Amino acid sequence: MLHTIEVPRPEARPNEILVRVLAAGVNPTDWKHRATGGFLGEPPFTLGWDVSGIVESVGVGVARLAVGDEVIGMLSYPFGHGSHAEYVAAPARWFVRKPAGIDHVQAAALPLVSLTAWQALVENADVQPGQTVLVHAAAGGVGHVAVQIAKARGARVIGTASAEKHDFLRSIGVDETIDYRAVDFSDVVSDVDVVLDTLGGDTSLASLRVLRRGGIVVSIVPMGSEELFVEAERLGVRAKRMLVDTSHAHLEEIVGLVEKGSLAATIAQVFPLDEAAEAHRAGETGRTTGKLVLRMD
């Protein structure tokens, strides 16, 4: 159960900043942790990892950021949670200056999904120009950002989504769309260099079969059977599972893409903080396109 409570305002310790949160992204990990406890165990806990806001104060030793700076960041996943609040104190290195030209709602939608997609496609898969990338659930939060990052890297992108989302996929650069409700992607796709698996389970295994020899599946669903790695070795391909982690350097790369016009978050809905439960209900339908965001004002 979600409800709003009053707690003391945090203070910035050495090497930390205190951020007045203006907006915060809502991600599947939020409603999954609410429902199961996940990595966080039993509640109570404050959810949220995405932050966009204004620096309210700085702790001793912080030189790179100053009071009044507009910043975005991702609290360390999973144990740095707590951005669904009016204020958050965290290490300054988890933040960068907000991209110019976008508002705090747009900015708040970016950190977790963009870092996830960047670390999957760039850090782990090393996507190169001319390669083919298959993105599962390409209209979702991570998916639609991953499409744009892959295109910025010069890749050809195939995206899966329901048919009614295909126009949206084409608008963000998807070269080939697949209606997962109508066909089995593994019957119509082959010789892919990289698969971004956002779903896990049987999708992970089936994705191995569409890779060229030496290709890679990167799954952002970190739990699963060792069969994935056994089957990958048998087929002469690679598989990785990963969790997103905060990274100042990667956030700077993401800001660069935003400021060049190569990356933008699509906002599905915006909710005030005291309607966070409604945001969770919307997310749990599995039908949103893009990102859900909470506004703190």
N, C-alpha and C positions, 0 to 999 in steps of 0.2 A: 504494500500500500504506500502511495506517495502522499506526503503532506508537507506544508511549509511551516518551518519553525524559526524562531529568533535565536541566534547564537551570538556570542561576542565577536566583534570584528577582529580578524587576524592582524598580526603585526609582521612586518618584514624583518627577518633576521639577517645577519651578515650574508652577503652575496645573494640576497633575495630582493624581489620587488613586491609591493602590494598593488594589485590591479583592481580598479573599480570595473567590474564586469558589466559590459553593456549588452552583450549577446553571447550565447554559447550554443554550439551545435548539439543536436541529439542524434545518437547513433544506435544501431542495433545492440551494441554492447551494453548500452544503458538499460534498455528494457530486459535484456537477458540477465544482467546482474540483479535487477530489481526482482525478477521472477525466481531466480535460482540461488542468488548469493555469489555464484561464480567464484572468481579469485578472491573476492572480498569477504567471503564468509557470511555470517549472520548479520542482518541489519541491527541497529541503525547505521546508515552511512549516507553521505552526500554524493550523488552521482555526478557525472560530467567530466570530460577531459578537454574539450575544445574551449578556448577563451579568445574573445576579442574585447578590448577595453582600453582604459586609460591608466597610466601609471599614477598612483596616488601618493606613494612614498617609496623610498629606496633604502635598503639596508646598507650597513657599513661595507665598503669595498666595491660597490656597484659603480662602475665608471661608464659603461656603454650606453645605459639608458638613464633618463632623467624624469622627474615629476612632470606630468603633462604629455609625455609621449604616448601616442596611440600604438598599441601593440597587439599582436596575435601570438598564440602559442598553444602547445599541447602539454598538459600536465603528464608526468611520466606514467606510462601505461604498464601495469594496471593499478599500481598502488598509490599513485599521486592524484587520484580522483578528487573531485570536489568543486568543479567549475559551475555547477548549477546553483549559484549563490551570487549575492551582490558584490562580494569581495573575495579575492583569493590571494594568498601569499605563496610564492614559489620561487625557485632559483631563477635569476635573471637570464641564464643561458637557455632556458626553455622558451624564450620569447624572441621575436624579431619585430621590427617596426611594421605596422599595418601597411599593406600595399596601397599606394596612392590610387585614387580614383574609384575605390569601392567603399561601401559603407560597412558598418560593423556587423550587420546581419550577413552580408555576403562573406565578410572576412571570417566570421565565426563558423561558417559552414566548411571551411577549408582544412584546418590543421590535421585532424585525425585521418580523414579519408585521403587527403593528399599525401601525407607521410606514408600511409599504408601503401598506396599505389606506387609512389616513388620508390620505396624500399623494395617492393615486390618486383617492379619492372626494371628499375635502373640498377639498384644495388645487388639484387639477387639474380635477375635474369639478364642484365646487361643488354637490353634491347638496342638493336642497331638499325640504321637506315636500311630500308628494303626488306626487313624481316616481316613475317606475318604473326600477328598477335591475336589470340582469341580471348575475349573478355566475357566471362559469364555474368549474368545479371547486370548488363551493361548500362541500364537506365537507373540503377540504384546509386546510393551515396558513393561508395568506393568505385563502382563500375563506371559511372559517367565521368569521373575525374581521371580514372585510369585510361579511358579512351583518349582523352585529350593529351595526357602525358605521352602515351604511345605515339600519337600523331606528331607531337612536338619532337619526338625522337626519330621521325621519318619512317615509321612503320605503317604497314597496311593492317587495318583492324577489322576483325569480324566480331560482332556482338550478338549475344543472345538476349532476348526479351520477348514479352508477349507482343502480338501483332500491332496492337494499338499504340505501342511505344516506338514503333520503327521509324516514324517520321522524326521523332525527337532524336533517335540515334543518328539518323543521317544528318541532322542539323548540327551535331557536335563532331561529325567527321567519320562516323562508322562507314566503312566501304562495303561491307556485306552484312546483312541482317538475317538472323535465324529466329523463327518463332518456335520456342522450345515446347509449346503446347501442341504444335502440329507435326513436328519431326524430331527425331533423335539426332542431336548435333553430331554424334559420332558416325552417323550414316552419311552425312553430307559434307563433312570437313575432313581435310587431310593435309599432310605436309606443313603443319603449323610449327613455327619456331618456338613460340612462347604461349602458354595458357595461364591466364590469371584466374584461379579458382576461388570464387567467393562463397561457394556453397558447401563444399566438403562432401563426405560420404561417397555414394556411388558416382557422383560427378567427378570427383578426383580421379578415380580409377578409369572411368570412361575417357577422361581427358588425355590420359597417357597414350591411348590408341590413335589419337589424331595428330600426334607429334611426328615430325621428321626424326630420323635417327640423330641423336645428340641434342634434341630439343628438351625443353624444360617446362614442367608444371610447377608454378608457385602457388601454394594454397595459403590463404589468410585465415583458414580454420585450423588452429594449431593442434587439435586433438584428433586422433583417428588411429586406424589399424596400421601396423607395420607392413601390411600387404601392399600398401602404396609403394614403398621403397623396394620391396622384393619384385613386384611386377615391373617397376621402372627399370631395374637392372636387367631383368629378363628381356625387355623390349629394346634395350640399348638407348634409353632416354634417362632424363634426370627428374627428380622430384624434391621439392623443399616445402616445409611448413614453417610459417613465421608468425610472430607477433610484432605489431608496430611498436616502435620506441621513439621517444622524442629525440630530435636532432636539430641543433641550431643550424648546422651547415645545410641540411636538407630543406629546412624551412626557408632559408635564404634562396635556394634554388627555386622553390615553389613560388616565392614572392616575385622572383625574376620572370617566371612564366606568366604570372598574372599581369605584371606591369607591361609585358610585351603583347598582351592580348591573346596568349596561347592557352590560357586556362581560366575558367570561370565556373563557379558553383551555381547550379540551378536550385532555386529555393522552392520546395514543395509547399510548405506552410510555415507560418511564424506564430508562436504562442507566447503570451505573457508567462512569467515564471510560475505564477500561481495556477496556471493551467497545464503544468507539466504532465499531469496524468492524461490529459487529452492528446498531448504530443505522443506519449507512449502508445495510446490506443491507435492513433493514426499509423504509427510505425509498425505496429504488430499486424496490421492488415496485409503487409507485404506488397502493397500496391502503389506506394509512393514513388514518384519520379524525382530524383535528386535528393535534397536534404531538408530535414526539419530543424528549426532553430527556435531557441527560447530568447525572448527579450527581457531584460531585467528591469526596464523602466515601466 
